Amino acid sequence: MLDAGLGLLADQNLASVGVREVTRAAGLSPAAFYRHFPDLAALGVALVEESLASLHLMIRSVLVGAGGAEELIDRAVDVIQRHVRENRAHVRFLARERHGGVRRVREAIDAELGRFAEEVGAALGLQPVSAGWSEGDLRMLAELYVDHMVSTAAAFLEAQEEAEGVEGAEGADPAREERIAATARLQLRLISLGRRYWQGS
């Protein structure tokens, strides 16, 4: 049912989808839906968890990996680009529903991104450059990184989907994607540079 719901959400938002549509796409009866979910919002929340689970693991592995700031930045942007390419339906769902019409799903996305920021903040706190940083400042820095990740993923998604809409295109515009990646790296370097000179709030 999650796959069926995700497929239907390729061209519409959750607020416009009905239970019958989801169960028809999944080859099930409407009664079967309610054995798994009390309503469509619950399905949306499950999709939020599924959509962010793999990205959590990948970004965490980047942050705890060896290497200097430049290497970490390059790895982070590469991970985001690859994740979007391999999980476009999930990224599209999150990008659309983050500001969509189903409040519980919006709240679930915010909560998951908040937990993500906590994980990132904990990993940043282990790095020597964070010595002496307050918990609040680490959280602020983590939220900057998470917001940047989300906006970069949305930019890669838009580039890939627009390229597919061009007649004769192969589904990607390498030059545009490299421009997005280059901009993302510069922005991360700016955050990293500011971090080194931050005196605390």
Backbone as a ProteinNet text record, in pm:
[ID]
protein_1_A
[PRIMARY]
MLDAGLGLLADQNLASVGVREVTRAAGLSPAAFYRHFPDLAALGVALVEESLASLHLMIRSVLVGAGGAEELIDRAVDVIQRHVRENRAHVRFLARERHGGVRRVREAIDAELGRFAEEVGAALGLQPVSAGWSEGDLRMLAELYVDHMVSTAAAFLEAQEEAEGVEGAEGADPAREERIAATARLQLRLISLGRRYWQGS
[TERTIARY]
81.7	0	85.6	200.6	291.1	340.4	376.7	421.6	310.1	189.3	75.1	49	52.7	31.9	138.8	263.3	373.6	359	315	293.9	186.5	77	-31	12.9	106.2	150.1	256.6	285.9	382.3	329.7	196.1	138.3	34.9	18.9	-79.5	-35.9	-102.2	-65.4	-160.2	-123.6	-197.5	-341	-363.1	-496.9	-596.7	-546.6	-636.7	-654.6	-592.7	-600.8	-706	-778.4	-878.8	-836.2	-896.6	-865.1	-891.1	-1002.3	-1035.1	-927.6	-872.2	-764.8	-643.9	-607.4	-489.8	-511.5	-627.2	-651.9	-667.6	-725.3	-736.2	-596.7	-509	-371.9	-295.2	-328.1	-259.5	-324.3	-441.4	-511.8	-578.7	-624.2	-687.9	-826.1	-901.6	-1032.8	-1014.9	-1106.5	-1097.8	-1092	-1161.6	-1158.8	-1017.2	-937.8	-801	-715.5	-744.9	-669.3	-678.8	-800.7	-823.6	-770	-727.1	-659.1	-514.9	-464.8	-326.3	-315.9	-409.5	-403.5	-542.3	-551.2	-681.7	-733.6	-641.9	-681.2	-562.5	-584.7	-479	-364	-394	-286.5	-185.3	-234	-144	-56.4	-114	-34.8	74	37.2	134.5	247.6	214.5	316.8	412.3	357.6	442.6	535.3	485.3	569.1	679.3	649.8	752.3	867.1	832.6	935.1	1016.5	947.3	1016.1	1105.6	1058.4	1131.4	1260.7	1262.2	1380.2	1475.6	1431.6	1513.6	1650	1653.2	1780.8	1871.6	1812.6	1894	1960.3	1890.1	1949.4	2079.3	2072.8	2188.2	2304.1	2273.1	2379	2447.9	2368.7	2428.4	2507.9	2457.2	2529	2665.4	2667.5	2794.1	2893	2843	2930.2	2990.7	2906.8	2951.7	3051.7	3036.1	3128.4	3248.3	3251.4	3362.1	3488.5	3599.6	3727.7	3741.5	3829.3	3857.1	3838	3894.6	3882	3749.8	3732.1	3606.1	3574	3674.8	3651.5	3602.1	3665.4	3627.2	3486.1	3452.7	3318.4	3213.2	3243.7	3150.1	3126.6	3234.2	3220.2	3138.8	3166.2	3093	2945.8	2915.3	2776.3	2696.6	2752.5	2681.2	2663.5	2766.5	2755.8	2646	2638.2	2537.3	2397.3	2377.8	2246	2207.6	2300.8	2271.3	2235.1	2311.9	2284.6	2151.4	2124.1	1999.2	1878.5	1884.8	1773.1	1755	1866	1857.7	1795.6	1827.2	1780.3	1645.3	1601	1477.3	1390.5	1374	1304.3	1161.1	1091.7	952.1	941.9	1034.3	1033.5	1068.5	1168.5	1210	1098.3	1032.5	920.8	808.1	777.6	673.1	705.3	827.6	866.2	863.2	914.7	918.1	777.6	684.4	547.6	470.7	485.8	403.6	458.8	585.1	642.1	558.7	500.4	414.8	275.5	236.3	109.2	-8.9	-121.6	-246.9	-283.8	-202.5	-234.2	-145.6	-206.9	-129.2	-45.3	-102.3	-26.9	97.1	87.5	203.3	307.4	263.4	356.9	428.5	351.5	409.8	507.7	474.8	563.9	695.7	687.4	809.6	893.8	829.9	903.2	968.8	893.8	947.7	1065.9	1054.5	1164.1	1287.1	1266.7	1379.9	1441.1	1356.3	1407	1494.9	1449.6	1530.7	1660.2	1647.6	1764.4	1865	1816.6	1904.4	1971.7	1899.8	1959	2075.2	2053.7	2159.4	2280.6	2253.4	2362.6	2436.1	2360.3	2421.5	2511.1	2465.8	2547.1	2676.8	2668	2788.3	2881.7	2826.7	2908.8	2977.7	2908.2	2963.8	3087.1	3105.3	3221.7	3344.5	3323.6	3435.5	3514.5	3647.8	3730.7	3695.2	3652.2	3620.6	3500.6	3424.1	3305.9	3336.9	3461.6	3497.6	3448.7	3375.9	3326.9	3192.9	3139.4	3010.4	2898.4	2798.6	2681.4	2590.8	2503.8	2407.6	2318.5	2278.8	2193.2	2262.2	2390.5	2463.5	2486.1	2512.4	2526.5	2396.1	2284.7	2153.9	2129.6	2164.4	2147.3	2229.7	2354.7	2440.6	2383.9	2337.8	2280.3	2158.3	2075.2	1956	1994.5	2103.3	2153	2190.8	2261.9	2303.4	2181.6	2085.8	1968.2	1885.1	1862.5	1787.6	1859.3	1991.5	2069.3	2054	2056.5	2040.7	1905.4	1799.2	1665.1	1653.8	1705.7	1695.7	1781.3	1896	1980.9	1913.8	1853	1781	1668	1594.8	1485.3	1537.7	1654	1712.6	1753.5	1815.7	1851.3	1725.5	1622	1497.4	1437.5	1431.1	1374.6	1455.1	1586.6	1671.3	1649	1641	1622	1485.6	1382.6	1247.7	1228.1	1288.4	1278.4	1353.6	1466.8	1543.3	1462.4	1387.3	1304.8	1191.8	1150.1	1040.1	1082.1	1214	1265	1268.4	1208.7	1200.2	1339.6	1358.1	1486.2	1588.4	1553.8	1649.6	1664.2	1778.3	1807	1763.3	1703.9	1659.1	1754.2	1857.4	1950.9	2016.5	2054.1	2128.5	2255.4	2361.4	2482.6	2538.2	2532.7	2587.7	2508.4	2376.2	2294.4	2313.7	2320.1	2340.4	2475.9	2577.1	2708.9	2706.2	2628.6	2615.1	2548.9	2445.8	2378	2475.9	2552.1	2648.6	2756.1	2804.4	2908.7	2857	2734.2	2675	2657	2610.1	2590.2	2722.3	2829.6	2959.6	3007.2	2990.7	3030.9	2953.5	2822.6	2740.6	2783.6	2814.7	2861.6	2997.2	3082.2	3212.9	3195.3	3098.2	3070.9	3024.6	2934.1	2888.7	3007.6	3091.8	3207.1	3304.8	3326.7	3417	3361.1	3232.8	3170.2	3177.7	3166.2	3172.4	3306.5	3413.2	3546.6	3567	3494.3	3513.7	3398.9	3304.1	3188	3231.1	3186.1	3223.1	3113.1	3001.7	2892.2	2784.5	2660.8	2546.4	2535.9
-120.2	0	126	118.2	232.9	262	157.3	176.1	231.9	180.5	229.3	376	411.5	550.5	640.9	596.6	676.7	697	592.4	605.1	706.7	705.2	801.6	944.2	959.4	1092.1	1150.8	1081.3	1134.7	1261.8	1270.9	1384.4	1461.3	1430.7	1501	1496.4	1576.2	1573.4	1482.1	1452.9	1355.5	1398	1528.2	1578.3	1548.2	1524.5	1500.7	1352.6	1263.6	1119.6	1057	957.9	887.8	745.9	688.3	550.7	454.4	475.1	384.4	387.2	505.4	514.6	432.3	445.1	373.8	223	177.8	33.3	-22.6	55.2	10.1	-7.3	89.5	81.1	-34.8	-68.1	-177.9	-313	-314.2	-439.2	-497.7	-410.5	-454.2	-391.1	-440.5	-381.1	-265.3	-167.1	-56.9	-105.4	-217.1	-269.3	-309.3	-357.5	-399.1	-280.5	-164	-43.9	-20.4	-29.7	4.8	-101.2	-214.7	-311.5	-269	-177.2	-130.6	13.5	98.4	240.7	291.6	376.8	431.2	532.5	599.3	699.5	727.7	814.8	845.2	921.9	1002.3	1075.9	978.6	867.3	767.3	703.8	681.7	632.3	733.2	861.3	966.5	970.3	953.2	952.1	834.2	718.2	601.4	627.4	699	733	830.7	921	1013.7	935.1	841.5	761.5	681.3	621.8	542.6	630.9	750.1	839.7	891.8	912.4	971.8	869.4	745.1	645.5	624.9	602.6	572.9	695	814.1	935.3	959.7	929.9	941.2	861.9	736.6	648.6	699.6	746.1	790.8	916.6	1015.7	1140	1114.5	1028.1	996.6	934.8	847.6	784.3	887.1	990.6	1097.3	1174.3	1210.6	1294.9	1225.8	1095.6	1025	967.2	986.5	933.5	1015.8	956.8	1024.6	1128.8	1225.4	1324.7	1466.1	1561.1	1700.8	1757.9	1888.1	1954.7	1948	1970	1969.8	1832.9	1728.8	1593.1	1560.2	1601.6	1577.1	1649.7	1773.1	1851.1	1781.5	1740.4	1672.7	1544.9	1467.8	1342.9	1369.5	1472.8	1503.5	1539.8	1623.7	1663.4	1543.9	1460.9	1340.4	1246.9	1232.1	1145.2	1197.4	1327.8	1386.3	1366.8	1394.5	1379.7	1235	1142	1000.2	958.3	1006.8	970.9	1018.4	1139.4	1191	1107.1	1071.3	992.6	855.3	797.3	662	659.1	772.7	775.7	895.4	918.5	1040.4	1047.1	935.2	936.9	980.9	932.9	971.3	1118.7	1165.8	1306	1397.7	1358.9	1438	1445.7	1333.9	1329.9	1425.8	1420.6	1508	1655	1684.6	1823.8	1881.2	1798.9	1845.7	1854	1753.1	1745.6	1825.5	1870.6	1950.2	2075.8	2127.9	2246.1	2216.7	2089	2045.3	2066.9	2008.2	2035.3	1940.7	1837.1	1741.2	1772.5	1827.5	1877.9	1769.6	1651.3	1544.9	1504.3	1510	1475.2	1587.3	1711.7	1824.5	1814.2	1785.2	1773.5	1656	1546.1	1429.8	1463	1536.3	1576.5	1667.3	1765.9	1856.6	1779.6	1683.9	1606.1	1520.1	1456.5	1373.3	1457.4	1575.3	1662.9	1714.2	1734.4	1774.1	1666	1539.3	1427.4	1414.1	1437.6	1435.2	1541.2	1662	1769.6	1731.5	1661.2	1615.3	1519.3	1426.1	1330.6	1402.6	1495.8	1571.3	1653.5	1716.8	1796.6	1712.2	1591.8	1501.6	1464.9	1438.2	1404.3	1524.5	1643.3	1764	1792.1	1762.2	1786.2	1703.2	1592.3	1506.3	1556.7	1651.6	1702.4	1806.8	1805.6	1897.3	2044.7	2084.7	2225.1	2271.9	2177.5	2211.7	2221.9	2210.7	2218.1	2349.7	2340.5	2458.8	2510.2	2448.1	2493	2452.1	2539.6	2505.9	2411.6	2344.9	2255.1	2332.1	2453.2	2534.4	2574.1	2609.4	2648.3	2528.8	2411.7	2290.9	2258.5	2276.4	2249.8	2348.5	2475.1	2574.7	2538.4	2498.6	2458.7	2336.2	2239.3	2117.9	2151.1	2241.6	2280.5	2350.3	2428.6	2489.3	2382.4	2280.5	2172.2	2094.9	2066.4	1989.7	2070.4	2198.5	2282.8	2290.6	2300.5	2305	2174.5	2061.9	1931.5	1921.5	1966.4	1958.3	2045.9	2167.5	2256.8	2206	2146.8	2091.2	1971.7	1885.7	1770.4	1817.2	1920.8	1972.5	2027.6	2093.1	2146.9	2035.2	1928.9	1813.9	1749.4	1736	1675.3	1756	1886.4	1972.6	1961.1	1959.8	1949.6	1817.5	1708.4	1577.3	1566.1	1618.2	1605.5	1698.2	1815.9	1905.5	1848.6	1784.1	1723.2	1613.4	1537.6	1430.6	1485.6	1608.4	1668.1	1725.3	1729	1780.7	1668.1	1691.5	1587.7	1541.1	1410.3	1352.5	1347.7	1400.2	1400.2	1260.9	1236.7	1105.7	1096.9	1201.8	1198.5	1267.6	1333.2	1405.1	1516.5	1621.6	1732.4	1747.2	1676.2	1674.3	1812.9	1902.5	2036.6	2111.6	2100.8	2168.4	2106	1974.5	1908.8	1945	1959.4	1998.4	2141.6	2229.1	2366.4	2365.2	2283	2271.4	2218.3	2115.5	2056.5	2157.6	2234.5	2333.9	2441.6	2487.1	2588.1	2532.4	2408.5	2345.8	2334.8	2298.2	2287.7	2423.6	2527.7	2662.3	2706.8	2680.6	2719.9	2645.2	2516.5	2438.4	2487.3	2529	2583.6	2714.5	2794.3	2919.3	2890.6	2793	2754.3	2702.7	2619.7	2562.4	2671.1	2770	2880	2961.5	2993.4	3066.9	2989.8	2858.3	2772.7	2787.4	2797.5	2804.7	2933.5	3039.6	3168.6	3206.7	3116.1	3145.3	3156.8	3262.6	3286.9	3246.4	3198.7	3154.9	3260.8	3212.5	3302.9	3369.4
0	0	0	68.3	67.6	-73.7	-146.6	-284	-371.5	-351.9	-430.1	-399.7	-271.5	-233	-289.9	-283.1	-335.5	-486.2	-555.7	-699.7	-733.8	-658.5	-682.8	-652.9	-558.9	-517.9	-610	-718.8	-815	-880.1	-896.3	-968.2	-888.1	-761	-678.4	-533.1	-449.6	-308.1	-231.4	-107.6	-27.7	-3.1	12.8	42.7	-68.8	-190.7	-303.5	-336	-257.6	-282.1	-190.5	-240.9	-161.7	-130.4	-27.5	11.7	-103.2	-174.5	-285.5	-393.7	-420.1	-519.5	-475.8	-348.7	-298.1	-304.2	-257.6	-255.3	-396.8	-486.5	-625.7	-686.1	-660.1	-713	-651.6	-525.2	-456.6	-484.2	-551.6	-578.6	-456.2	-365.4	-241.9	-229	-133.6	-106	-8.2	-8.3	88.3	232.6	263.2	400.2	440.8	344.7	375	418.6	362.5	399.8	550.1	603.9	744.1	841.1	787.9	874	901.2	818.2	832	880.3	835.1	867.9	906.9	1008.9	1045.2	943.5	872.6	772.9	681.4	581.9	485.6	548	650.8	718.1	778.1	832.9	890.9	782.6	665.5	553	518.7	517	488.2	589.7	717	821.9	801.3	765.5	739.1	620.3	520.4	405.3	443.9	536.4	585.1	647.9	734.9	803.2	702.4	605.7	503.5	417.6	385.5	295.7	356.4	487.2	551.1	611.9	626.5	697.1	632.1	502	436.8	432.6	418.4	414.6	549.7	659	792.8	798.4	754.5	764	678.9	558.7	469.4	521	563.9	612.7	740.3	828.1	950.9	917.5	816.7	779.6	725.1	656.9	607	723.5	820.7	931.7	1023.4	1040.3	1129.8	1053.9	922.7	843.2	861.7	820.5	831.8	720.4	744.3	642.4	693.6	620.4	656.3	610.3	638	606	456.9	372.6	227.6	180.9	232.5	193	240.9	363.4	416.6	333.2	292.3	211.6	77.7	13	-116.7	-102.4	2.2	22.9	49.4	130.1	163.7	39.1	-47.5	-169.7	-262.5	-273.5	-357.5	-305.4	-173.4	-112.8	-142.7	-129.5	-155.6	-301.6	-392.5	-535.6	-568.8	-515.4	-541.5	-480.4	-358.9	-292.5	-373.6	-425.7	-505.7	-631.3	-694.7	-818.1	-792.1	-675.9	-645.5	-574.4	-520.1	-440	-476	-604.3	-645.8	-595	-593.8	-549.8	-404.1	-320.8	-179.7	-162.2	-235.4	-224.1	-272.2	-381.9	-434	-332	-269.6	-167.6	-53.1	-2.4	108.6	68.6	-50.5	-95.6	-108.9	-158.2	-177.8	-46.5	37.7	159.1	276	266.1	375.5	399.9	294.8	307.6	252.7	257.9	200.3	292.3	252	320.7	433.5	459.3	565.3	686.1	790.3	903.8	970.8	993	1060.4	982.4	852	769.5	776.5	771.1	787.4	921.6	1026.2	1160.2	1167.7	1099.4	1099.2	1029.2	918.5	847	935.3	997.7	1086.6	1201.2	1258.4	1370.1	1325.6	1207.7	1157.6	1127.1	1066.3	1037.8	1168.1	1270.8	1401.7	1462.3	1452.2	1502.8	1423.1	1293.4	1206.6	1252.8	1283.6	1330.3	1462.3	1548.2	1674.9	1648	1554.7	1520.3	1460.9	1369.8	1307.2	1412.9	1503.1	1608.7	1698.7	1730.9	1813.9	1742.9	1612.1	1535.8	1525.5	1504.8	1497.4	1630.3	1739.9	1872.4	1901.7	1829.6	1849.1	1773.9	1683.6	1605	1685	1675.2	1754.7	1737.8	1618.8	1595.1	1677.2	1730.4	1811.5	1960.3	1997.2	2139.9	2200.1	2310.4	2378.7	2329.5	2224	2171.2	2266.6	2280.1	2360.8	2283.1	2355	2290.3	2193.1	2233.7	2146.8	2018.2	2026.3	1906.1	1814	1872.7	1791.1	1719.2	1789.5	1727.5	1613	1633.9	1528.3	1404.7	1427.5	1315.8	1245.2	1323.6	1264.9	1179.8	1226.5	1149.4	1020.1	1022.4	899	797.7	845.4	755.8	703.2	789.2	747.1	647.6	675.5	581.6	446.9	452.3	327.5	251.2	322.5	259.2	188	256.5	199.6	74.3	80.6	-35.3	-151.1	-120.8	-227	-292.2	-211.4	-265.8	-357	-314.6	-397.1	-529.3	-526.1	-649.4	-744.4	-691.5	-776	-834.7	-752.9	-799.7	-914.6	-897.1	-1001.6	-1130.9	-1118.7	-1237.2	-1309.7	-1234.7	-1296.5	-1362.7	-1297.2	-1353.2	-1472.7	-1469.8	-1585.5	-1704.1	-1679	-1788.1	-1855.2	-1775.5	-1832	-1917	-1887.4	-1962.6	-2096.9	-2122.2	-2249.3	-2351.4	-2466.7	-2569.6	-2610.9	-2609.3	-2648.4	-2537	-2418.3	-2306.6	-2249.1	-2188.4	-2129.9	-1984.2	-1930.1	-1790.7	-1696.1	-1748.8	-1663.3	-1743.9	-1676.3	-1735.9	-1652.5	-1689.8	-1607.2	-1577	-1676.1	-1654.3	-1547.3	-1553.2	-1452.9	-1315.5	-1310.7	-1181.8	-1122.2	-1207.4	-1154.9	-1102.9	-1167.6	-1115.5	-978	-962.8	-832.7	-728	-765.2	-671.7	-633.1	-732.9	-705.2	-610.7	-633.6	-545.6	-405.3	-395.7	-264.7	-189.7	-259.7	-194	-143.2	-225.4	-183.2	-59.1	-58.9	56.1	181.7	167	281.8	329.6	237.1	277	353.8	311.5	382.7	525.8	540.7	674.8	756.4	693	761.7	805.7	720.5	754	871.2	865.5	975.2	1105.4	1095	1214.4	1285.8	1207.8	1268.6	1349.5	1310.8	1377	1468.5	1486.9	1571.5	1717	1782.1	1921.9	2020.6	1966.7	2054.1	2064.9	2083.9	2088.9	2226.2
[MASK]
+++++++++++++++++++++++++++++++++++++++++++++++++++++++++++++++++++++++++++++++++++++++++++++++++++++++++++++++++++++++++++++++++++++++++++++++++++++++++++++++++++++++++++++++++++++++++++++++++++++++++

